Amino acid sequence: ALGDADWLVRLYAVEALARMGPAAAAAAPELEALAAAGDDEPARLAAGYALERIRARRAGGAGGPGEAAKAGEATGAGGAAQARESR
């Protein structure tokens, strides 16, 4: 799904991986590639956010909504992922 042609499918896939936290560590290489791609800004920012969530939790961070917001602010991520997290 991360390589899907539809940007919305990519975005939802990235958000699901962010919610999984360290359990999604196997997807990190694909997320890193997506975060480095310059042609899809929403998915790129969301991928950076997901990587922060995966790494923060793996490093022993709380990984709760407050941590997610901090991680999103650090990567510049915003939009749907953080809006859903704040509910």
C-alpha positions in Angstrom: 0.0 0.0 0.0 3.0 2.4 0.6 3.7 2.2 -3.1 0.1 2.5 -4.3 -0.5 5.0 -7.1 -3.3 6.6 -5.1 -1.9 9.2 -2.6 -4.8 8.6 -0.2 -4.1 4.9 0.0 -0.5 5.7 0.8 -1.5 8.2 3.4 -3.9 5.8 5.2 -1.2 3.0 5.1 1.3 5.3 6.7 -1.1 6.4 9.4 -1.9 2.8 10.2 1.8 2.0 10.5 2.2 5.1 12.8 -0.5 3.7 15.1 1.3 0.3 15.2 4.4 1.9 16.6 7.4 -0.5 17.0 5.4 -3.4 15.6 5.8 -1.6 12.2 9.6 -1.5 12.4 9.8 -3.9 9.4 8.3 -1.2 7.3 10.9 1.4 8.3 13.0 1.1 5.1 9.9 1.8 2.9 8.8 4.6 5.2 12.3 6.2 4.9 12.1 6.0 1.1 8.7 7.6 1.2 9.9 10.3 3.6 12.7 11.1 1.2 10.5 11.3 -1.9 9.9 14.9 -2.9 6.9 14.4 -5.1 4.2 13.5 -2.5 4.3 16.0 0.4 1.4 14.7 2.5 2.7 11.1 2.4 6.3 12.3 2.9 5.4 14.2 6.0 3.2 11.4 7.3 6.0 8.9 6.7 8.4 11.1 8.8 5.7 11.2 11.5 5.3 7.4 11.4 9.0 6.9 11.7 9.2 9.1 14.8 6.3 7.1 16.4 8.0 3.8 15.6 11.4 5.0 16.9 10.1 6.9 20.0 8.2 3.9 21.3 11.1 1.5 20.5 13.4 3.8 22.4 11.2 3.6 25.5 9.1 6.7 25.0 5.6 6.7 26.2 4.2 6.8 22.6 0.9 8.2 23.7 -0.9 11.1 22.0 1.4 13.7 23.7 4.4 11.9 22.3 2.8 11.6 18.9 2.2 15.4 18.8 5.8 16.1 19.8 7.0 13.7 17.2 4.8 15.3 14.6 6.0 18.8 15.5 9.6 17.6 15.3 9.1 16.3 11.7 6.8 19.0 10.6 4.0 16.5 10.1 0.5 17.6 10.5 -2.9 17.0 9.0 -5.1 14.0 9.3 -2.7 11.8 11.4 -2.4 14.3 14.2 -6.0 15.4 14.0 -7.1 11.7 14.6 -4.6 11.3 17.4 -6.0 14.3 19.3 -9.5 13.0 19.4 
